[in-house]
Amino acid sequence: MLTQEQQLARIDLNLLNVLQVLLAERNVSRAAERLFISQPAMSNKLQRLRDLLDDPVLVRTHQGLTPTAKALQLQAPVARILAQVSAALLQGAFDPATSEAQINIQVPDSLSVVMIPALYQELSRQAPQLRLTSDNTTADHLHLLESGRADFSLYVNEDYGNDFLTWELGTLPSLCWMRTDHPLAGIRELSLAHITAYPLAELTLLRQDAATQSSDPNVQRLLELTRDYGLRDRQRVGSSQLLTLIGIILATDTLFLGAPNPYLLKPNPLGLCHRQIKEFADVRIPIALIQHRITANSSLHTWLRERIVSTWQELGISA
């Protein structure tokens, strides 16, 4: 006895479309024209339907071709099946107004504090039912993209191999952040010698475990300077939470090196200021939007990618 899978394997799904058109037209010639095939080809498909269903499907009466009771019984479920197949395999343009998709974006905390609110504001207008979540970029961000648990990641622009697509967003300098009444606040351009006199907090796009093998010359230069001046040894506290480190910076003489945050660059009540580091003046970190190839042909992800890129550009996060 054939299993259900074996029985289904014998069914040509194209015959369901033929059945739907025949029941609508009740005329072999018109059905053939509608499907852009010859009348003999349609007659052949009708015979195959009859063999499959063990039923005449259409019988000739005084009113012309009339569907059998079995054919009429199949009409509604076949229409539903074809609609579902069409929706699954023949996706049209993504409709943000009706989408209820759930999207996850991996973004470093120093960028997400302005990037995600701005992106959410844009999505709320265009895709009000879409659900957006974001997490701090971790060493697992590529695995999360590959497994489908994350949709996009923002991180240092690298060659991630053929399985990942990248879109360069811009570059970021590395600045030194401190409280406005810090002893170094009166110096307009700091050197690394100034910085090494104070403890450092770590909040940066460059995690030591993920960036040591970087192929980007700017990243390598930053790592070399960090190593040569012993900045890693000067670090006394680290956190992936921007607000936590801000609290530490405001309460102590601790400094932290990090990419500019547009919110902090503007006049603000947080009591922070930033200074350029002389040795880092020509070192800029390239940032990219990363996507796995499994979502490359998704109209949803194409639409979202365009929104993310445009939001980044409007914020002026990078140069």
Backbone torsions as a table, in degrees:
resi	resn	phi	psi	omega
1	MET	NA	133.3	-178.1
2	LEU	-72.0	140.1	174.8
3	THR	-73.9	169.6	178.5
4	GLN	-61.4	-40.9	179.0
5	GLU	-62.4	-40.5	179.6
6	GLN	-67.7	-37.6	178.0
7	GLN	-66.2	-42.4	179.5
8	LEU	-66.3	-32.6	179.9
9	ALA	-63.4	-21.6	-179.7
10	ARG	-83.7	-9.8	-175.6
11	ILE	-91.7	125.3	173.3
12	ASP	-86.0	110.4	-177.4
13	LEU	-59.1	-24.7	177.2
14	ASN	-61.1	-28.3	179.1
15	LEU	-67.7	-26.8	176.8
16	LEU	-67.5	-38.4	176.1
17	ASN	-65.4	-40.1	177.0
18	VAL	-60.8	-44.8	179.4
19	LEU	-60.6	-43.7	-179.2
20	GLN	-61.8	-42.3	-179.0
21	VAL	-70.4	-40.4	178.5
22	LEU	-63.3	-40.6	179.4
23	LEU	-68.6	-30.5	178.6
24	ALA	-75.7	-41.7	-175.6
25	GLU	-88.7	-34.8	-176.2
26	ARG	53.0	36.0	-179.3
27	ASN	-157.1	122.1	-174.7
28	VAL	-64.5	-41.7	-178.1
29	SER	-64.5	-47.6	-179.4
30	ARG	-65.8	-37.1	177.3
31	ALA	-63.0	-39.6	178.6
32	ALA	-63.8	-42.9	179.0
33	GLU	-63.2	-39.5	-178.1
34	ARG	-66.3	-32.0	-179.8
35	LEU	-97.7	4.6	177.8
36	PHE	58.1	43.9	174.3
37	ILE	-130.4	166.8	-178.9
38	SER	-75.9	161.6	178.9
39	GLN	-64.3	-42.3	176.4
40	PRO	-59.5	-37.9	178.7
41	ALA	-65.0	-38.7	177.8
42	MET	-67.1	-40.3	178.0
43	SER	-61.5	-37.3	177.7
44	ASN	-64.9	-41.4	179.5
45	LYS	-67.8	-36.3	176.9
46	LEU	-62.1	-41.6	178.6
47	GLN	-64.4	-38.3	177.6
48	ARG	-64.6	-37.7	175.7
49	LEU	-62.2	-43.5	179.6
50	ARG	-61.7	-40.3	179.3
51	ASP	-68.0	-41.0	-178.9
52	LEU	-64.4	-44.7	-175.0
53	LEU	-90.3	-9.5	-175.3
54	ASP	52.9	48.1	-175.1
55	ASP	-156.2	144.9	-179.2
56	PRO	-63.7	-23.5	180.0
57	VAL	69.0	-60.5	176.8
58	LEU	-126.6	132.7	177.3
59	VAL	-123.7	147.5	-178.5
60	ARG	-82.8	127.5	176.7
61	THR	-131.4	-176.1	177.9
62	HIS	-62.6	-25.2	179.7
63	GLN	-88.0	2.1	-176.6
64	GLY	104.5	-151.8	178.7
65	LEU	-76.2	125.6	-176.8
66	THR	-119.9	131.1	179.2
67	PRO	-64.5	145.1	174.3
68	THR	-75.9	168.0	178.7
69	ALA	-61.0	-38.7	-179.2
70	LYS	-67.0	-40.1	179.8
71	ALA	-64.0	-42.5	178.5
72	LEU	-65.0	-34.9	178.9
73	GLN	-64.9	-30.9	-178.7
74	LEU	-84.8	-15.2	-170.9
75	GLN	-57.9	-51.0	-177.1
76	ALA	-66.3	-50.5	179.8
77	PRO	-63.7	-34.3	177.7
78	VAL	-64.6	-40.4	178.7
79	ALA	-61.8	-40.7	179.1
80	ARG	-66.8	-41.7	-180.0
81	ILE	-61.7	-45.9	-178.7
82	LEU	-66.2	-35.4	178.1
83	ALA	-65.7	-40.1	179.5
84	GLN	-68.2	-41.4	178.3
85	VAL	-63.3	-42.4	179.4
86	SER	-62.3	-42.8	-179.3
87	ALA	-65.8	-35.0	-176.7
88	ALA	-79.3	-38.3	-172.0
89	LEU	-104.7	-22.9	-175.4
90	LEU	-118.0	56.9	-177.0
91	GLN	-62.1	133.9	174.3
92	GLY	-89.1	-161.6	178.9
93	ALA	-64.2	142.9	178.9
94	PHE	-64.4	133.5	179.7
95	ASP	-108.2	97.9	-176.9
96	PRO	-62.6	-28.8	-175.7
97	ALA	-64.7	-26.7	-176.2
98	THR	-113.9	-5.2	-174.9
99	SER	-68.5	135.7	174.2
100	GLU	-114.9	28.0	-177.6
101	ALA	-65.1	155.0	174.4
102	GLN	-112.2	123.7	-173.6
103	ILE	-121.2	137.4	175.4
104	ASN	-121.8	132.4	179.3
105	ILE	-124.2	130.1	176.2
106	GLN	-91.3	117.4	-176.2
107	VAL	-137.7	132.5	175.1
108	PRO	-56.7	143.6	-175.1
109	ASP	-59.2	-34.2	-178.4
110	SER	-66.2	-20.9	178.3
111	LEU	-103.1	-32.9	-173.9
112	SER	-66.0	-26.7	-176.2
113	VAL	-62.5	-24.5	174.5
114	VAL	-112.4	-32.4	-175.7
115	MET	-67.1	-49.3	-174.4
116	ILE	-68.2	-44.1	176.0
117	PRO	-58.9	-40.6	179.5
118	ALA	-67.0	-41.2	178.7
119	LEU	-65.9	-42.5	-179.8
120	TYR	-63.1	-38.4	177.8
121	GLN	-60.4	-42.2	178.6
122	GLU	-67.1	-44.3	-179.4
123	LEU	-66.3	-34.3	-179.9
124	SER	-61.9	-31.9	178.6
125	ARG	-77.1	-41.7	-172.3
126	GLN	-96.3	-30.4	-177.9
127	ALA	-134.9	71.5	-171.0
128	PRO	-63.9	-20.3	-178.3
129	GLN	-98.9	-3.9	-179.9
130	LEU	-74.5	140.1	-178.7
131	ARG	-105.3	124.4	-176.9
132	LEU	-114.4	129.8	171.2
133	THR	-127.7	150.2	177.2
134	SER	-136.0	147.8	177.5
135	ASP	-132.9	154.7	177.5
136	ASN	-65.0	133.7	-179.5
137	THR	-59.2	129.1	179.2
138	THR	-122.9	178.7	178.5
139	ALA	-63.7	-15.5	-177.9
140	ASP	-94.0	9.1	-171.0
141	HIS	-63.1	-35.3	178.4
142	LEU	-68.9	-39.1	178.1
143	HIS	-65.4	-38.0	178.6
144	LEU	-64.4	-39.4	176.3
145	LEU	-64.8	-43.7	-177.0
146	GLU	-65.7	-36.0	-178.4
147	SER	-84.1	-6.8	-179.4
148	GLY	84.9	3.7	179.3
149	ARG	-81.7	-13.4	171.9
150	ALA	-132.6	149.9	-176.7
151	ASP	-102.1	-35.2	179.3
152	PHE	-144.0	157.4	174.5
153	SER	-138.5	141.2	172.2
154	LEU	-109.2	121.4	-179.0
155	TYR	-160.3	-174.9	-179.1
156	VAL	-61.1	134.5	-178.5
157	ASN	-72.6	116.0	-178.8
158	GLU	-137.7	175.2	170.4
159	ASP	-87.4	103.1	-176.6
160	TYR	-95.6	8.6	178.2
161	GLY	93.7	176.4	-173.9
162	ASN	-71.5	-16.5	-176.9
163	ASP	-81.7	-9.5	-176.2
164	PHE	-123.3	143.6	176.3
165	LEU	-106.9	139.2	179.6
166	THR	-128.9	144.8	175.0
167	TRP	-125.9	116.0	-178.3
168	GLU	-68.2	128.4	-178.4
169	LEU	-97.6	-31.7	-178.1
170	GLY	154.1	-166.4	-179.2
171	THR	-127.7	154.0	-178.6
172	LEU	-125.0	136.7	172.4
173	PRO	-81.1	167.1	173.7
174	SER	-108.6	120.6	-176.6
175	LEU	-114.5	163.1	176.0
176	CYS	-103.7	124.6	-177.5
177	TRP	-107.4	144.5	-178.8
178	MET	-157.8	170.9	174.7
179	ARG	-75.7	156.8	-172.9
180	THR	-66.0	-21.9	178.4
181	ASP	-105.6	23.7	177.6
182	HIS	-68.4	148.8	178.7
183	PRO	-56.2	-25.0	-179.8
184	LEU	-92.0	-2.7	-173.8
185	ALA	-64.9	-24.0	-179.3
186	GLY	-81.4	-5.7	-179.9
187	ILE	-96.3	121.8	-173.3
188	ARG	-72.5	-37.3	178.7
189	GLU	-130.0	116.3	-176.4
190	LEU	-88.1	156.4	169.5
191	SER	-110.9	165.2	178.2
192	LEU	-64.4	-25.8	176.8
193	ALA	-63.3	-38.2	176.0
194	HIS	-61.5	-45.6	-172.2
195	ILE	-66.2	-37.4	-175.0
196	THR	-68.1	-7.4	177.8
197	ALA	-82.6	-5.4	-175.3
198	TYR	-129.6	153.7	175.4
199	PRO	-67.3	153.2	-178.1
200	LEU	-118.0	144.8	169.4
201	ALA	-103.7	149.0	-177.6
202	GLU	-107.2	115.9	168.8
203	LEU	-149.0	99.8	-173.3
204	THR	-149.5	158.6	175.7
205	LEU	-70.3	-17.7	-173.3
206	LEU	-100.2	94.7	172.7
207	ARG	-74.4	138.4	-176.2
208	GLN	-60.6	-39.6	-176.9
209	ASP	-69.6	-30.3	-174.4
210	ALA	-96.2	-19.6	-171.9
211	ALA	-105.2	-8.6	-175.8
212	THR	-64.7	-23.1	179.3
213	GLN	-102.5	19.1	-175.9
214	SER	-60.2	141.4	177.3
215	SER	-95.7	-8.9	-178.6
216	ASP	-78.9	128.0	-176.9
217	PRO	-62.8	-32.8	177.8
218	ASN	-66.1	-42.6	178.9
219	VAL	-64.4	-43.8	179.0
220	GLN	-60.8	-41.8	179.9
221	ARG	-61.6	-44.3	179.7
222	LEU	-63.1	-41.4	179.0
223	LEU	-65.6	-39.2	179.2
224	GLU	-64.5	-44.7	178.7
225	LEU	-62.9	-41.7	179.4
226	THR	-60.0	-42.6	-179.9
227	ARG	-71.1	-46.3	-175.6
228	ASP	-61.1	-34.8	-178.8
229	TYR	-95.1	6.3	176.6
230	GLY	63.8	31.2	-177.0
231	LEU	-67.0	-32.1	177.4
232	ARG	-61.1	-38.3	-179.7
233	ASP	-69.8	-20.8	-178.3
234	ARG	-84.3	-12.6	-176.5
235	GLN	-70.2	129.4	-178.1
236	ARG	-115.9	-16.7	-179.4
237	VAL	-151.5	146.5	178.0
238	GLY	-143.7	147.9	177.8
239	SER	-160.4	147.1	174.1
240	SER	-85.9	-2.6	-177.0
241	GLN	-100.1	113.8	-176.5
242	LEU	-59.2	-45.3	-176.9
243	LEU	-64.9	-32.1	177.4
244	THR	-63.5	-46.3	-179.7
245	LEU	-68.8	-34.7	176.8
246	ILE	-59.2	-42.2	177.3
247	GLY	-60.4	-38.8	178.5
248	ILE	-68.1	-43.6	-178.9
249	ILE	-62.2	-40.5	-178.5
250	LEU	-70.1	-25.6	-174.7
251	ALA	-95.6	-14.0	-174.0
252	THR	-137.9	-178.3	175.2
253	ASP	-87.2	7.6	-178.6
254	THR	-63.9	140.7	175.9
255	LEU	-108.3	158.9	166.5
256	PHE	-140.8	145.8	179.2
257	LEU	-98.7	130.7	-179.9
258	GLY	-167.8	164.8	177.3
259	ALA	-68.0	153.2	-178.6
260	PRO	-67.3	140.9	175.7
261	ASN	-110.6	122.8	-175.1
262	PRO	-55.2	-34.2	-180.0
263	TYR	-65.5	-40.8	-177.5
264	LEU	-75.8	-25.2	-179.5
265	LEU	-71.3	-22.9	179.8
266	LYS	-84.8	160.3	174.2
267	PRO	-56.6	128.2	-175.2
268	ASN	-148.6	163.7	-176.2
269	PRO	-86.4	6.3	-174.1
270	LEU	-76.7	-16.5	178.3
271	GLY	77.0	28.3	178.6
272	LEU	-109.2	154.4	170.8
273	CYS	-141.1	166.3	-179.2
274	HIS	-132.6	155.3	177.9
275	ARG	-136.5	145.4	174.1
276	GLN	-72.4	145.8	176.7
277	ILE	-103.3	123.4	-173.1
278	LYS	-54.5	-46.7	-177.4
279	GLU	-69.4	-20.1	-179.2
280	PHE	-98.4	5.3	-170.8
281	ALA	-57.1	-38.0	-177.1
282	ASP	-104.0	14.1	-179.5
283	VAL	-104.1	117.2	179.9
284	ARG	-126.8	140.0	-175.3
285	ILE	-97.6	120.4	-179.5
286	PRO	-77.0	131.7	-178.7
287	ILE	-113.1	139.0	-178.4
288	ALA	-132.4	154.3	168.8
289	LEU	-93.0	126.4	-173.0
290	ILE	-114.5	138.1	-178.1
291	GLN	-142.9	142.3	176.7
292	HIS	-84.0	151.8	-178.1
293	ARG	-64.3	-17.8	-179.6
294	ILE	-65.0	-20.1	178.7
295	THR	-109.8	12.0	-174.0
296	ALA	-62.3	-33.9	-176.4
297	ASN	-99.7	13.0	179.7
298	SER	-84.7	123.8	178.7
299	SER	-65.3	-31.9	175.6
300	LEU	-60.6	-48.8	-176.7
301	HIS	-70.9	-33.0	175.7
302	THR	-62.8	-45.2	179.3
303	TRP	-63.0	-44.5	-179.4
304	LEU	-65.9	-39.9	179.1
305	ARG	-58.8	-42.5	178.5
306	GLU	-63.3	-38.2	178.9
307	ARG	-67.6	-40.5	-179.2
308	ILE	-65.0	-46.3	-179.1
309	VAL	-62.8	-44.3	-178.4
310	SER	-67.7	-36.4	177.1
311	THR	-63.4	-44.2	178.0
312	TRP	-58.8	-46.0	-178.4
313	GLN	-64.6	-40.6	-179.3
314	GLU	-66.8	-31.9	179.9
315	LEU	-73.9	-22.6	-177.8
316	GLY	65.3	37.6	-177.5
317	ILE	-66.5	-34.4	-174.7
318	SER	-131.3	171.5	177.5
319	ALA	-110.2	NA	NA
